[in-house]
C-alpha cells in the first residue's frame, strides 16, 4: 500500500513521523523523487537543511523540478536581504502567493520539517496554515495535490500528534525493523501506514520497505500486527503462540484425568435408562379411571354445595 501512495495515490496532508531510532528524511525524499518523475512541480520549504544537503543523492532528472524555498540561512529575516523564506511568511495567504508566483498547475509541497515550525510558532496557527493552504493556493491558480511534512515524534506531546494525525489523510509512523542489516538492496525499514480515504474509509497496515539509491522506494512485504515477520518466525523455529486465558487465574479451571473420568461416569439427569424409556413409551390399552376417597370432614350437600365455605 505504501508503494502505491508514494507513487502518487496519496493526496492531502501526508505526515511522516520519525524518531531518533528511525529517521524519516529518506522516505520524504522518496515522495520528492516520485513526484518529480511524474512531471509535478515540487516546492520544498526547508528549515532544517541547506539546499545542497537536501538535494544530495537525488538524481539529475529530479533536481531541476525542485523549487527550493530556503528557510535555513535566515529564518528570522535578520539580514534583510535575499529571497529566502522567513518565519513571518508562514501564513496561508502569503505562502499561497509565493508558491503560485513560482509555478502554476499541479504541485507537491514538502515541509522539512514541521517540527521546526511547531517549536517556534503557536500550534493552532500552524494547524490553520496546513488546513487553509490548499484552498488559498487554488484561488491563485496553484493546485496542491499533496503536502508532505516530516514530523519528529520525539519532540511533541501525544495530544499535538493526535491533532496533526486528525488533519492528515496519510500518516506513516516509522518503527525499527524486525531484522536490520538483512543485506540485499538496502537497510529495511518498518512503517505503520494509516490511510484515510474519501467517504470516511480508512486502512491501516504494517509494512517493510527499503530506500534504494536515488531515493527509489521498494516494498519488501507486509508485517503481521505484532511487528514480527513470518519469515523471522520460521527462521527462529517458532510459530505464533496463542494467549492462555487461564494463566493468571486465582482458581483452577482444569481437571485432572481422574476428575475427568469421574465426571464422565455420572449420568446426566435428562438421560433416561433403557428401562425408563420403554416404560414411558409403552402404550396402555386400558381405559383411564379416576379414584377419589373423600375425607371425613368433607361436607357434600347437593342442595347447597358451598355450605362448607365460611362466607
PLY file of the C-alpha trace (Angstrom):
ply
format ascii 1.0
element vertex 311
property float x
property float y
property float z
element edge 310
property int vertex1
property int vertex2
end_header
0.00 0.00 0.00
2.79 2.46 0.86
4.43 1.94 -2.52
1.24 2.99 -4.32
0.88 6.02 -2.07
4.45 7.14 -2.76
3.84 6.65 -6.49
1.03 9.20 -6.50
-2.06 7.76 -4.80
-1.60 9.89 -1.68
-3.42 13.23 -1.58
-3.93 15.93 1.02
-1.70 16.19 4.07
0.89 13.39 4.29
2.55 13.08 7.69
5.83 11.16 8.05
6.57 10.65 11.74
10.09 9.54 12.59
12.15 9.31 15.78
15.73 9.11 16.93
15.71 5.37 16.25
14.16 5.67 12.75
14.94 8.65 10.52
12.29 9.65 8.01
14.04 12.07 5.66
14.91 9.29 3.20
11.21 8.45 2.84
10.44 12.16 2.50
12.89 12.36 -0.41
11.22 9.30 -1.95
8.00 11.32 -2.19
10.00 14.17 -3.76
11.66 11.90 -6.33
8.40 10.16 -7.26
6.54 13.48 -7.69
9.31 14.91 -9.88
9.30 11.83 -12.09
5.56 12.32 -12.60
6.40 15.78 -14.00
4.91 17.56 -10.97
6.46 20.70 -9.60
7.89 20.16 -6.12
8.08 23.08 -3.68
10.47 22.34 -0.81
10.19 24.54 2.27
13.41 23.64 4.04
14.01 24.79 7.62
16.47 22.16 8.83
18.83 21.62 5.87
20.54 23.87 3.32
19.75 23.37 -0.35
22.86 21.39 -1.30
22.46 18.99 1.58
18.79 18.40 0.86
19.39 17.69 -2.83
22.30 15.33 -2.12
21.58 11.88 -3.53
18.74 12.97 -5.82
19.17 12.20 -9.50
19.83 14.81 -12.16
16.31 14.20 -13.55
14.71 15.16 -10.24
16.59 18.26 -9.09
15.50 20.56 -11.97
11.86 20.13 -10.96
12.51 21.15 -7.34
11.73 24.75 -6.41
13.70 25.30 -3.22
12.46 27.86 -0.69
15.38 28.36 1.66
14.35 28.98 5.25
17.59 27.62 6.68
20.03 30.52 6.21
17.95 33.40 7.59
14.66 32.09 9.06
14.01 35.26 11.10
14.92 37.71 8.31
17.63 39.46 10.32
19.95 40.00 7.35
17.30 41.90 5.41
18.47 40.61 2.04
17.82 37.64 -0.15
14.67 35.90 -1.30
14.68 33.17 1.33
11.59 32.15 3.26
11.21 33.62 6.74
9.18 32.52 9.71
6.94 35.57 9.46
5.82 34.50 5.97
4.41 31.22 7.20
0.75 32.03 6.68
-1.73 30.51 4.25
-2.19 33.65 2.14
1.49 34.60 1.92
2.62 31.05 1.21
-0.03 30.61 -1.48
1.06 33.82 -3.21
4.74 32.84 -3.00
4.21 29.34 -4.37
1.82 30.45 -7.13
4.32 33.07 -8.30
6.90 30.33 -8.82
4.70 27.80 -10.65
1.17 27.00 -11.79
-0.71 23.73 -12.20
-0.27 20.66 -10.02
2.38 20.69 -7.31
3.65 18.84 -4.26
4.64 20.89 -1.21
7.28 19.48 1.15
7.84 20.72 4.72
11.25 19.82 6.16
10.42 19.87 8.89
7.07 20.53 10.51
8.67 20.07 13.93
10.91 23.10 13.41
7.79 25.24 12.89
5.85 23.75 15.81
8.69 24.56 18.20
8.67 28.25 17.21
5.07 29.10 16.26
1.78 28.68 18.12
0.36 25.23 17.50
-3.14 26.43 16.42
-1.70 28.81 13.80
0.40 26.02 12.23
-2.67 23.77 12.03
-4.67 26.57 10.40
-2.00 27.05 7.73
-1.97 23.32 6.96
-5.76 23.27 6.61
-6.16 26.50 4.61
-3.14 26.42 2.29
-4.61 24.17 -0.48
-7.75 26.31 -0.74
-5.82 29.59 -0.78
-3.41 28.23 -3.40
-6.26 27.01 -5.60
-7.70 30.54 -5.63
-4.49 31.88 -7.20
-4.05 29.11 -9.79
-1.91 26.52 -7.98
-3.29 23.06 -7.27
-1.53 21.50 -4.26
-2.10 17.78 -4.72
-0.35 16.82 -1.51
1.61 18.40 1.31
4.29 16.06 2.68
5.52 17.03 6.15
8.25 15.47 8.27
7.43 15.29 11.98
9.92 14.30 14.68
7.67 12.43 17.10
10.14 12.59 19.98
9.76 16.37 20.24
5.99 16.73 20.64
3.41 15.61 23.22
0.91 12.93 22.20
-2.00 15.39 22.23
-0.41 17.52 19.48
0.43 14.43 17.46
-3.19 13.27 17.65
-4.45 16.62 16.31
-2.00 16.54 13.41
-2.95 12.96 12.58
-6.60 14.00 12.52
-5.76 16.63 9.88
-3.73 14.22 7.74
-5.04 11.90 5.06
-1.96 9.69 5.29
0.19 9.03 8.38
3.36 6.96 8.10
4.86 6.15 11.51
8.36 4.71 11.19
9.49 1.97 13.56
12.61 -0.17 13.98
12.62 -3.05 11.52
12.29 -6.57 12.94
15.60 -7.55 11.34
18.12 -4.82 10.45
21.00 -5.46 8.14
19.38 -8.23 6.11
21.60 -7.32 3.20
20.46 -7.09 -0.38
19.23 -3.82 -1.80
19.33 -1.73 1.37
18.50 -1.43 5.03
14.92 -2.48 5.82
12.55 -0.03 7.48
9.22 -0.77 9.16
6.25 1.57 8.98
2.69 1.68 10.27
0.63 3.15 7.43
-2.71 4.79 8.24
-4.57 5.94 5.12
-7.88 7.79 5.37
-9.79 7.74 2.08
-12.74 9.81 0.99
-16.04 8.71 2.44
-14.65 8.09 5.96
-12.97 4.82 4.97
-9.54 4.13 6.40
-6.95 1.38 6.17
-4.04 0.55 8.45
-1.16 -1.78 7.63
2.31 -2.54 8.90
4.83 -2.83 6.07
8.52 -3.41 5.46
10.36 -1.35 2.84
13.76 -0.06 1.84
15.10 3.01 0.06
17.32 2.32 -2.97
19.95 4.71 -4.38
18.32 7.79 -5.84
15.65 7.54 -3.10
13.66 4.96 -5.01
11.07 3.25 -2.84
10.99 -0.56 -2.76
8.31 -2.60 -0.98
9.63 -5.65 0.90
6.49 -7.15 2.36
3.68 -6.78 4.85
4.28 -7.38 8.54
1.81 -9.09 10.90
0.17 -6.94 13.60
2.76 -7.88 16.23
5.53 -6.40 14.07
7.49 -9.67 13.60
7.66 -11.03 10.10
6.56 -14.58 9.34
9.97 -15.26 7.83
11.61 -14.39 11.15
9.29 -16.81 12.95
10.22 -19.58 10.55
13.95 -18.92 10.92
13.77 -18.92 14.71
11.73 -22.12 14.74
8.76 -20.62 16.50
5.24 -20.03 15.32
2.54 -17.69 16.55
1.61 -18.53 20.14
-1.93 -18.10 21.41
-2.51 -16.41 24.74
-3.63 -18.66 27.61
-6.71 -17.08 29.27
-6.34 -19.33 32.37
-2.72 -18.46 33.08
-3.23 -15.79 35.76
-6.42 -17.01 37.46
-6.56 -17.48 41.25
-8.67 -20.66 40.89
-8.26 -23.83 38.87
-10.34 -24.39 35.75
-8.54 -27.53 34.62
-9.43 -31.15 35.53
-7.10 -33.98 36.31
-7.51 -37.28 34.48
-9.20 -38.89 37.49
-11.61 -35.96 37.83
-12.37 -36.14 34.14
-13.24 -39.88 34.34
-15.41 -39.31 37.42
-17.30 -36.56 35.66
-17.93 -38.70 32.60
-19.26 -41.60 34.72
-22.03 -39.50 36.29
-25.30 -39.92 34.33
-26.96 -36.71 33.28
-30.46 -36.06 34.72
-32.07 -35.75 31.31
-30.61 -39.02 30.02
-33.06 -41.91 30.66
-32.14 -45.54 31.00
-33.47 -48.07 28.51
-35.96 -49.41 31.06
-37.40 -45.98 31.78
-37.60 -45.17 28.09
-39.55 -48.35 27.38
-41.94 -47.73 30.28
-42.64 -44.17 29.19
-43.12 -45.10 25.56
-45.33 -48.10 26.28
-48.97 -47.50 25.29
-51.81 -48.78 27.52
-54.93 -50.45 26.08
-56.98 -49.99 29.27
-59.43 -47.16 29.87
-58.22 -44.44 32.23
-60.08 -44.14 35.56
-60.04 -41.65 38.46
-60.48 -42.88 42.03
-61.37 -40.48 44.82
-61.73 -41.22 48.51
-63.46 -38.41 50.43
-62.23 -37.27 53.80
-64.35 -37.40 56.90
-64.54 -33.62 57.08
-65.88 -33.30 53.56
-69.47 -31.99 53.51
-71.44 -32.91 50.43
-74.81 -31.20 50.20
-76.47 -31.50 46.84
-78.80 -28.57 47.62
-76.01 -26.19 48.76
-72.56 -27.29 47.50
-70.96 -24.20 49.08
-72.34 -24.85 52.55
-68.91 -25.73 53.92
-67.44 -22.36 52.91
-67.22 -19.67 55.60
-68.91 -16.85 53.70
0 1
1 2
2 3
3 4
4 5
5 6
6 7
7 8
8 9
9 10
10 11
11 12
12 13
13 14
14 15
15 16
16 17
17 18
18 19
19 20
20 21
21 22
22 23
23 24
24 25
25 26
26 27
27 28
28 29
29 30
30 31
31 32
32 33
33 34
34 35
35 36
36 37
37 38
38 39
39 40
40 41
41 42
42 43
43 44
44 45
45 46
46 47
47 48
48 49
49 50
50 51
51 52
52 53
53 54
54 55
55 56
56 57
57 58
58 59
59 60
60 61
61 62
62 63
63 64
64 65
65 66
66 67
67 68
68 69
69 70
70 71
71 72
72 73
73 74
74 75
75 76
76 77
77 78
78 79
79 80
80 81
81 82
82 83
83 84
84 85
85 86
86 87
87 88
88 89
89 90
90 91
91 92
92 93
93 94
94 95
95 96
96 97
97 98
98 99
99 100
100 101
101 102
102 103
103 104
104 105
105 106
106 107
107 108
108 109
109 110
110 111
111 112
112 113
113 114
114 115
115 116
116 117
117 118
118 119
119 120
120 121
121 122
122 123
123 124
124 125
125 126
126 127
127 128
128 129
129 130
130 131
131 132
132 133
133 134
134 135
135 136
136 137
137 138
138 139
139 140
140 141
141 142
142 143
143 144
144 145
145 146
146 147
147 148
148 149
149 150
150 151
151 152
152 153
153 154
154 155
155 156
156 157
157 158
158 159
159 160
160 161
161 162
162 163
163 164
164 165
165 166
166 167
167 168
168 169
169 170
170 171
171 172
172 173
173 174
174 175
175 176
176 177
177 178
178 179
179 180
180 181
181 182
182 183
183 184
184 185
185 186
186 187
187 188
188 189
189 190
190 191
191 192
192 193
193 194
194 195
195 196
196 197
197 198
198 199
199 200
200 201
201 202
202 203
203 204
204 205
205 206
206 207
207 208
208 209
209 210
210 211
211 212
212 213
213 214
214 215
215 216
216 217
217 218
218 219
219 220
220 221
221 222
222 223
223 224
224 225
225 226
226 227
227 228
228 229
229 230
230 231
231 232
232 233
233 234
234 235
235 236
236 237
237 238
238 239
239 240
240 241
241 242
242 243
243 244
244 245
245 246
246 247
247 248
248 249
249 250
250 251
251 252
252 253
253 254
254 255
255 256
256 257
257 258
258 259
259 260
260 261
261 262
262 263
263 264
264 265
265 266
266 267
267 268
268 269
269 270
270 271
271 272
272 273
273 274
274 275
275 276
276 277
277 278
278 279
279 280
280 281
281 282
282 283
283 284
284 285
285 286
286 287
287 288
288 289
289 290
290 291
291 292
292 293
293 294
294 295
295 296
296 297
297 298
298 299
299 300
300 301
301 302
302 303
303 304
304 305
305 306
306 307
307 308
308 309
309 310
